[in-house]
Amino acid sequence: MSGNSQFAYYVQLALRSFKRNMVLTTLMVLAIALGIGAAMTTLTVFYVLSGDPLPGKSQHLFYPRFDPRPANTYTPGDKPHELVTRFDAETLLREKRADRQAMMTSGSVAIEPRRDGLPPFRQDTRFTSADFFPMFEVPMQYGRAWTAEEDAGRARVAVIGPDLNMKLFGGGDNVGKSLWLDKTEFRIIGVTRQWNPQPTFYDLSITRGFGEPEKLFLPFSTTRDLKMTAQGTIDCWGSGDDAEGSRGLNAKCAWIQYWVELRTPEKVADYRRYLSNYAAQQRSAGRFERPGEPGLDSVMQWLDYKGVVPSDVRLQVWLAFGFLLVCLLNTVGLLLAKFLRRSGEIGVRRALGATRRAIFAQCLVEAGTVGLAGGLLGLGLAQFGLWAVRQQPVNYASLAHLDPTMLFTTFVLAVVASVLAGLLPAWRACQVTPAIQLKSQ
């Protein structure tokens, strides 16, 4: 008998066994389904939250950090600040030592629509520099992003997202049209496609990293020229002499995110040396007082440092897999009971020439079939569990969906778990002595 036909035969035997022992079979399928449903619900949430927001690109993106705070508040072991000052950000941007670099913060502007029936409203906005778009692979549907020259010229230009484009104009190509922001006329030069990296790694102050990105993008230099409202996190120390206040160039305040693109390991090493030299220069100038080296975190290191995956989600994963283990132990007991109840049948098969290996394989196929059925039911339970997660008032709730990877994982986990649960019962079953069983018949 060929391998395929033998496997098909074992599947037929398993289905017949299910019909003869409906109660035991149902209990085993339910045990596996409950364990798989709980495990896949929590694992999917963890998978979504810990995923790479820009696959294929994130390994080239880095977040530099300094510590410009005063020495009198320093505690040994303090990490560099999570934000940079405007002075440091503009200096690094001007020196252009990375392949690309972008400074940014979140803001809020008042939009005065020129559309009947649409009243003025405030819009969350990203104040940033020109390299933001190619660095983070923001796709353009119409037009283009602004250039470094337009940054330097404090151009009144704007890029809008598709949702804002639909709200203001009903969609379509609206490049060249005017947009009134904080009573100032801007010209739309680009409309992006849908772009929603999760988490929003470039600014983790946005709903703790999960949520929609801004729908309006303006040149950072222009927003400072017009003194538009920046609303990101700000940390100030001491008093500064700057006419623009805490957001000024010389203010003793950290409030800007700064990202760089470095395409090779050699460039990463060179940039680390550059940051170290820059910090030494600033200490010599009296701006930096604290010891320690600057930080340079990759995207995934930055997400881990910020604890983007909530601790309760990690705990839920461990608890769910603990519950799956309990379910599998129950399945082991049920399979053991089922196989040993068929000792007479197994003894007859052994007497007719079936090898222990064949009996073992038959039992494992039966266990795997139980796992497949449990996986199908567990998939439904996982979908229900994810639906329940989406009803929760947490910022990542809308992301809780099974993708093809997790769908495949569900069935693999169910079958593998059931086969592992069947190893001991199958081994015990193939140890049945034919003579004893035939004697008792």
MIBA-548601 format. One record per residue (C-alpha): residue in one letter; x, y negated, z. Coordinates in steps of 0.5 Angstrom, whole numbers, padded with zeros to 4 digits, always signed. Each point is the difference from the previous one (the first is absolute). Layout:
% residues N
aXYZ;...
//
This chain:
% residues 441
m+0000+0000+0000;s+0003-0007-0002;g+0001-0005+0005;n-0006-0005-0003;s-0005+0006+0000;q+0002+0002+0007;f-0001-0007+0003;a-0007+0000-0003;y-0001+0007+0003;y+0002-0003+0007;v-0005-0006-0001;q-0005+0005-0002;l+0001+0004+0006;a+0000-0007+0004;l-0007-0002-0002;r-0003+0007+0001;s+0003-0001+0007;f-0003-0007+0001;k-0007+0003-0001;r+0001+0006+0005;n+0002-0005+0005;m-0003-0006-0001;v+0000-0003+0007;l+0007+0001+0001;t+0002-0003-0007;t-0005-0006+0002;l+0004-0001+0006;m+0007+0000-0003;v-0002-0004-0006;l-0003-0005+0006;a+0006+0000+0004;i+0005-0001-0006;a-0005-0006-0003;l+0000-0004+0007;g+0007+0001+0001;i+0002-0002-0008;g-0006-0006+0001;a+0003-0003+0006;a+0007+0001-0003;m-0001-0003-0007;t-0004-0006+0003;t+0006-0002+0005;l+0005+0002-0005;t-0003-0004-0006;v-0001-0007+0004;f+0008+0001+0002;y+0002+0001-0007;v-0004-0006-0002;l+0003-0004+0005;s+0007+0002+0000;g+0000+0000-0008;d+0005-0003-0004;p-0003-0007-0003;l+0004-0001-0006;p+0002+0007-0002;g+0007+0000-0005;k+0001-0007+0002;s+0000-0001+0008;q+0007+0003+0001;h+0003-0006-0004;l-0004-0005+0005;f+0003-0002+0006;y-0002-0005+0006;p+0006-0004+0003;r+0000-0003+0007;f+0004-0005+0004;d-0001-0002+0007;p+0000-0007+0001;r-0003-0001+0007;p+0004-0003+0006;a+0005+0004+0004;n-0003-0002+0006;t-0006+0005-0001;y+0004+0006-0003;t+0000+0007+0003;p+0005+0005-0002;g-0003+0004-0005;d-0005-0005-0003;k-0001+0001-0007;p+0001-0005-0006;h-0007-0004-0001;e-0005+0002-0004;l-0001-0006-0004;v+0005-0005-0002;t+0000-0008+0000;r-0001-0004-0006;f+0007-0003+0000;d+0003+0008+0000;a-0005+0002-0006;e+0001-0006-0004;t+0007+0001+0001;l+0000+0007-0002;l-0005-0001-0006;r+0005-0006-0003;e+0006+0005+0001;k-0003+0005-0004;r+0004+0006+0002;a-0005+0006-0001;d-0003+0002-0007;r-0006-0003+0002;q-0002-0004+0006;a-0007-0003+0003;m-0002-0004+0006;m-0007+0000+0002;t-0005-0001+0005;s-0008+0000+0000;g-0004-0006+0000;s-0007-0003-0001;v-0003-0005-0005;a-0006-0003-0001;i-0003+0001-0007;e-0005-0005-0004;p-0003+0004-0005;r-0003-0003-0007;r-0005+0005+0000;d-0008-0001+0001;g-0002+0003+0006;l+0006+0002+0003;p+0002-0005+0006;p+0007-0001+0003;f+0004+0005+0004;r+0006+0002+0003;q+0005+0005-0003;d+0005+0004+0003;t+0006-0001-0004;r+0008+0002-0001;f+0005-0005+0000;t+0006+0003-0004;s+0005-0001-0005;a+0001+0002-0007;d+0003+0007+0001;f-0006+0003+0004;f-0003+0002-0006;p+0005+0004-0003;m+0003+0003+0007;f-0007+0003+0002;e-0002+0002-0007;v-0006-0005+0000;p-0004+0002-0007;m-0002-0006-0004;q-0007+0001-0004;y+0001-0007-0003;g+0005-0005+0000;r+0007+0000+0004;a+0003-0002+0007;w+0003-0006+0001;t+0008-0001-0001;a+0006-0002+0004;e+0000-0006-0003;e-0007-0002+0001;d+0001+0002+0007;a+0006-0005+0000;g-0005-0005-0003;r-0005+0001+0005;a-0005+0001-0006;r-0008+0000+0002;v-0001+0007-0003;a-0004+0006+0003;v-0001+0007-0001;i-0006+0003+0002;g-0003+0007+0001;p-0005+0004-0004;d-0005-0001+0005;l+0001-0007+0001;n+0000-0001-0008;m-0007+0003+0000;k-0003-0004+0006;l+0002-0006-0003;f+0000+0001-0007;g-0004+0006-0001;g+0006+0004-0003;g+0004-0001-0006;d+0006-0003-0003;n+0000-0007+0004;v+0007-0002+0000;g+0001-0007-0001;k-0006-0002+0004;s+0000-0005+0005;l+0000+0002+0008;w-0002-0005+0005;l+0004+0002+0007;d+0000-0004+0006;k-0002-0006-0005;t+0006+0001-0005;e-0001+0003-0007;f+0004+0006-0001;r+0001+0004-0007;i-0002+0007+0000;i+0006+0003-0004;g-0001+0008+0001;v-0006+0005+0003;t+0002+0006+0003;r-0002+0007-0001;q-0003+0004+0006;w+0006+0000+0005;n-0001+0003+0007;p+0007+0004+0003;q-0002+0003+0006;p+0002-0002+0005;t+0002-0007-0001;f+0007+0001+0001;y+0002-0007-0002;d-0004-0003+0006;l-0001+0004+0005;s-0004-0005+0004;i-0006+0001-0005;t-0005+0004+0004;r+0006+0004+0003;g+0002+0002-0007;f-0006+0003-0003;g-0005-0004-0004;e-0001-0004-0006;p+0006-0004-0003;e-0002-0008-0001;k-0003-0002-0006;l+0003-0006-0002;f+0008-0001+0000;l+0003-0007+0000;p+0007-0002-0001;f+0003-0001+0007;s+0004-0007-0001;t-0007-0003-0003;t-0003+0002+0006;r+0005-0003+0005;d+0000-0006-0005;l-0008-0001+0001;k+0001+0002+0007;m-0005+0006-0001;t-0003+0004+0006;a+0005+0006+0002;q-0003+0005+0004;g+0005+0005+0002;t+0003+0002+0006;i+0005-0005+0003;d+0005+0000+0005;c+0003-0006+0003;w+0005-0002+0005;g+0003-0007+0002;s-0002-0006-0003;g+0002-0002-0007;d+0001-0006-0004;d-0004+0001-0006;a-0006-0005-0003;e-0003+0006-0002;g-0001+0003+0007;s+0001+0007+0001;r-0001+0002-0007;g+0006-0005-0002;l+0007+0002-0003;n+0003-0001+0006;a-0005+0002+0005;k+0003+0005+0005;c-0006+0005-0002;a+0000+0007-0003;w-0006+0001-0004;i+0002+0002-0007;q+0000+0007-0003;y+0006+0001-0005;w+0001+0006-0004;v+0006+0002-0005;e+0001+0005-0006;l+0006+0004+0000;r+0001+0005-0005;t+0006+0004+0002;p+0003+0003+0006;e+0006-0005-0001;k-0004-0006-0001;v-0003+0002+0007;a+0007+0001+0003;d+0002-0007-0003;y-0007-0003+0002;r+0001+0002+0007;r+0007-0003+0000;y-0003-0007-0002;l-0005+0000+0005;s+0006+0001+0005;n+0004-0005-0002;y-0006-0005-0001;a-0002+0002+0008;a+0008-0002+0002;q-0001-0006-0004;q-0006-0002+0003;r+0003+0001+0007;s+0006-0004-0002;a-0005-0006-0001;g-0003+0001+0006;r-0007+0002-0003;f+0001+0008+0002;e+0001+0001+0008;r-0001+0007+0001;p+0005+0006-0002;g-0002+0006-0004;e+0000+0002-0007;p-0006-0002-0005;g-0005+0005-0002;l-0002+0003-0007;d-0005+0005+0000;s-0003+0004-0006;v-0008+0000-0001;m-0001+0006+0004;q+0005-0002+0005;w-0004-0006+0001;l-0006+0004+0001;d+0003+0004+0005;y+0002-0005+0004;k-0006-0004+0000;g-0004+0006+0002;v-0005+0000-0006;v-0003+0007+0002;p-0003-0001+0006;s+0002+0004+0006;d-0007+0003+0001;v+0000+0002-0007;r+0006+0004+0001;l-0003+0003+0006;q-0006+0002-0003;v+0004+0004-0006;w+0003+0004+0006;l-0006+0001+0003;a-0004+0003-0006;f+0006+0004-0002;g+0000+0003+0007;f-0008+0001-0001;l+0002+0004-0006;l+0005+0004+0003;v-0006+0002+0005;c-0004+0002-0005;l+0005+0004-0004;l+0001+0004+0007;n-0007+0001+0000;t+0000+0003-0007;v+0006+0004+0002;g-0005+0004+0005;l-0006+0000-0005;l+0005+0003-0006;l+0003+0005+0005;a-0007+0002+0003;k-0003+0001-0008;f+0006+0004-0002;l+0001+0005+0006;r-0008+0001-0001;r+0002+0003-0007;s+0005+0004+0003;g-0003+0006-0003;e-0001-0003-0007;i+0007-0002+0000;g+0002+0007+0002;v-0003+0004-0006;r+0003-0005-0004;r+0007+0002+0003;a-0002+0007-0001;l-0001-0001-0007;g+0006-0003-0002;a+0000-0007+0002;t+0006-0003+0003;r+0001-0004+0006;r+0002-0006-0005;a-0006+0001-0004;i-0004+0000+0007;f+0004-0006+0002;a-0001-0004-0007;q-0008+0001+0000;c-0001-0002+0007;l+0004-0007-0001;v-0004-0001-0007;e-0006+0001+0005;a+0003-0005+0005;g+0001-0005-0006;t-0007+0001-0003;v-0002-0002+0007;g+0004-0006+0000;l-0002-0002-0007;a-0007+0000+0002;g+0002-0004+0007;g+0003-0005-0005;l-0006-0001-0004;l-0004-0002+0006;g+0006-0003+0004;l+0000-0005-0006;g-0007-0002+0001;l+0001-0001+0007;a+0006-0004-0002;q-0004-0005-0004;f-0005-0001+0005;g+0006-0001+0005;l+0003-0005-0005;w-0007-0003-0001;a-0001-0001+0008;v+0007-0004+0000;r-0002-0004-0005;q-0006-0003+0004;q+0005-0002+0006;p+0002-0007+0001;v+0007+0001-0002;n+0004-0004-0005;y+0002+0007-0004;a-0007+0003+0000;s-0001-0001-0007;l+0006+0004-0002;a-0002+0006+0003;h-0001+0004-0007;l+0002+0007-0002;d+0005-0001-0006;p+0002+0006-0005;t+0006+0001+0005;m-0004+0001+0006;l-0005+0004-0003;f+0005+0005-0003;t+0003+0000+0007;t-0006+0002+0003;f-0001+0007-0004;v+0007+0001+0001;l+0000-0001+0008;a-0006+0004+0000;v+0002+0006-0003;v+0007+0000+0003;a-0003-0001+0007;s-0004+0006-0001;v+0005+0005-0003;l+0005-0002+0006;a-0006+0001+0004;g-0001+0007-0003;l+0007+0002+0000;l-0001+0004+0007;p-0006+0003-0001;a+0002+0002-0007;w+0006+0003+0003;r-0004+0004+0006;a-0005+0003-0006;c+0006+0003-0004;q+0003+0003+0006;v-0007+0005+0000;t+0002+0007+0001;p-0004+0004-0006;a+0000+0006+0004;i-0003-0002+0006;q-0005-0004-0003;l-0002+0006-0005;k-0001+0004+0006;s-0005-0005+0004;q-0004+0000-0006;
//
